[in-house]
Amino acid sequence: MILANSGLWDALEWGWVVLLRNFEMLVLQPLDYPLLARSLQAAIIVGIISGVLGTFVVVRGMAFFGDALAHAILPGVAFMYQRSSGKTDGLFWGGLIAGILSALGIGFLTRHEKIKEDTAIGVVFSAMFALGVAMISRIDNYAGDLSHILFGQILGVSQDDLRLTFIFGLVVLAVVALFYKEFMIISFDPILARTLRLPAEAFRLLLLVLLAITIVVSLQTVGVALMVALLVTPAAAAHLMSRRLLPMMMISAVIGAASSIIGFYVSYHADIATGPAIVLTATLLFLFVFVEQQAKTLANQTLLRLRPTSAD
């Protein structure tokens, strides 16, 4: 018995040592490189703010708007790319200006509901995206540049980029916290908003601007093409787990951050693009939550059917 216990202890100790070594190799080793450490920090920030803003995208049915706005920033990015002779330092500001103008443009067109929102989004989205592609097509070797813009280039995150991501991410979260009740009212009860005489249109435009900022902040992480997935998927998973806005927002932020962290390490070890890895991770987490919720619903229904039989 003593020998058996000794052998078991040795096996556990050996397993612990192997686990620590693998942890160091799989988790800590990538962070030895400052560029990768910055990339992970940027991905976590983007995951959190996308999760928070994505909650409003899901509850308000704005997925198409998020996709359109992600593509509408392309002219601003292309313009700054041309002006800077291929440097990426000004892409953030070009995308920010184009995103805010597009959001305000869509908000203006749909202000008095003379034009339906999906119609206005389609007009602005197609025009801005076509303009951006036309501008990029005038750049030599534009195919590679377009690929970086569409699918992200997280390994190009500089210290200044990380600082901008952090500052604007903090601004977005602060504004959401400051006007949380107003955003909740206009999202769930427009009649109450009119009763309270809230400037619903101003808050709607503010929400669109925050969404534009979030998309631009996420440009280098997942790019234009995959941004809507990062906005919608964590929030959709959170929506399955809670119907209350604040818990849903917190769960969505956690799922967004977890997707960014796991996707980052999958990208590093599997040698695949980081943006798609993050989005695929978020999708797998959504599917896990969906299956778990379906199984829980099925189990509850089964118990309800069996309960009268047990009483008899």
WORA-V529770 format. One record per residue. N is the residue number from 0. NEAR is the number of other C-alpha atoms within 8 Angstrom. Layout:
BEGIN
n->N near->NEAR
n->N near->NEAR
END
This chain:
BEGIN
n->0 near->4
n->1 near->5
n->2 near->6
n->3 near->7
n->4 near->8
n->5 near->8
n->6 near->8
n->7 near->8
n->8 near->8
n->9 near->8
n->10 near->8
n->11 near->8
n->12 near->8
n->13 near->8
n->14 near->8
n->15 near->8
n->16 near->8
n->17 near->8
n->18 near->8
n->19 near->8
n->20 near->8
n->21 near->8
n->22 near->9
n->23 near->9
n->24 near->9
n->25 near->10
n->26 near->9
n->27 near->9
n->28 near->9
n->29 near->11
n->30 near->9
n->31 near->8
n->32 near->8
n->33 near->7
n->34 near->10
n->35 near->11
n->36 near->11
n->37 near->12
n->38 near->12
n->39 near->11
n->40 near->9
n->41 near->13
n->42 near->14
n->43 near->13
n->44 near->12
n->45 near->16
n->46 near->16
n->47 near->13
n->48 near->13
n->49 near->13
n->50 near->20
n->51 near->14
n->52 near->12
n->53 near->14
n->54 near->17
n->55 near->10
n->56 near->13
n->57 near->12
n->58 near->8
n->59 near->7
n->60 near->7
n->61 near->10
n->62 near->10
n->63 near->9
n->64 near->9
n->65 near->12
n->66 near->11
n->67 near->12
n->68 near->14
n->69 near->16
n->70 near->12
n->71 near->16
n->72 near->19
n->73 near->16
n->74 near->16
n->75 near->16
n->76 near->16
n->77 near->13
n->78 near->10
n->79 near->12
n->80 near->13
n->81 near->9
n->82 near->7
n->83 near->10
n->84 near->6
n->85 near->7
n->86 near->7
n->87 near->7
n->88 near->6
n->89 near->11
n->90 near->12
n->91 near->11
n->92 near->10
n->93 near->15
n->94 near->14
n->95 near->13
n->96 near->10
n->97 near->14
n->98 near->17
n->99 near->12
n->100 near->8
n->101 near->12
n->102 near->13
n->103 near->11
n->104 near->9
n->105 near->12
n->106 near->11
n->107 near->7
n->108 near->11
n->109 near->12
n->110 near->8
n->111 near->6
n->112 near->8
n->113 near->7
n->114 near->9
n->115 near->8
n->116 near->9
n->117 near->8
n->118 near->8
n->119 near->12
n->120 near->12
n->121 near->9
n->122 near->8
n->123 near->13
n->124 near->12
n->125 near->9
n->126 near->8
n->127 near->13
n->128 near->13
n->129 near->8
n->130 near->10
n->131 near->15
n->132 near->10
n->133 near->8
n->134 near->11
n->135 near->11
n->136 near->9
n->137 near->7
n->138 near->8
n->139 near->5
n->140 near->6
n->141 near->10
n->142 near->7
n->143 near->7
n->144 near->9
n->145 near->9
n->146 near->9
n->147 near->11
n->148 near->12
n->149 near->11
n->150 near->13
n->151 near->14
n->152 near->14
n->153 near->12
n->154 near->7
n->155 near->8
n->156 near->13
n->157 near->8
n->158 near->7
n->159 near->6
n->160 near->8
n->161 near->12
n->162 near->8
n->163 near->9
n->164 near->12
n->165 near->10
n->166 near->8
n->167 near->10
n->168 near->13
n->169 near->8
n->170 near->8
n->171 near->12
n->172 near->10
n->173 near->8
n->174 near->9
n->175 near->9
n->176 near->7
n->177 near->6
n->178 near->8
n->179 near->9
n->180 near->6
n->181 near->9
n->182 near->12
n->183 near->10
n->184 near->11
n->185 near->12
n->186 near->10
n->187 near->6
n->188 near->9
n->189 near->10
n->190 near->6
n->191 near->8
n->192 near->13
n->193 near->9
n->194 near->7
n->195 near->6
n->196 near->6
n->197 near->8
n->198 near->7
n->199 near->10
n->200 near->7
n->201 near->7
n->202 near->11
n->203 near->11
n->204 near->11
n->205 near->8
n->206 near->9
n->207 near->12
n->208 near->12
n->209 near->10
n->210 near->10
n->211 near->14
n->212 near->13
n->213 near->14
n->214 near->12
n->215 near->13
n->216 near->13
n->217 near->11
n->218 near->13
n->219 near->13
n->220 near->13
n->221 near->19
n->222 near->16
n->223 near->14
n->224 near->11
n->225 near->13
n->226 near->14
n->227 near->11
n->228 near->8
n->229 near->15
n->230 near->15
n->231 near->14
n->232 near->11
n->233 near->18
n->234 near->18
n->235 near->12
n->236 near->13
n->237 near->13
n->238 near->10
n->239 near->10
n->240 near->9
n->241 near->9
n->242 near->7
n->243 near->6
n->244 near->9
n->245 near->6
n->246 near->8
n->247 near->15
n->248 near->13
n->249 near->10
n->250 near->10
n->251 near->18
n->252 near->16
n->253 near->10
n->254 near->14
n->255 near->17
n->256 near->14
n->257 near->10
n->258 near->14
n->259 near->14
n->260 near->12
n->261 near->10
n->262 near->15
n->263 near->13
n->264 near->10
n->265 near->11
n->266 near->12
n->267 near->10
n->268 near->7
n->269 near->6
n->270 near->7
n->271 near->8
n->272 near->7
n->273 near->14
n->274 near->15
n->275 near->10
n->276 near->13
n->277 near->15
n->278 near->14
n->279 near->9
n->280 near->12
n->281 near->14
n->282 near->10
n->283 near->8
n->284 near->12
n->285 near->12
n->286 near->8
n->287 near->8
n->288 near->11
n->289 near->10
n->290 near->8
n->291 near->8
n->292 near->10
n->293 near->8
n->294 near->8
n->295 near->8
n->296 near->8
n->297 near->8
n->298 near->8
n->299 near->8
n->300 near->8
n->301 near->8
n->302 near->8
n->303 near->8
n->304 near->8
n->305 near->8
n->306 near->8
n->307 near->8
n->308 near->7
n->309 near->6
n->310 near->5
n->311 near->4
END
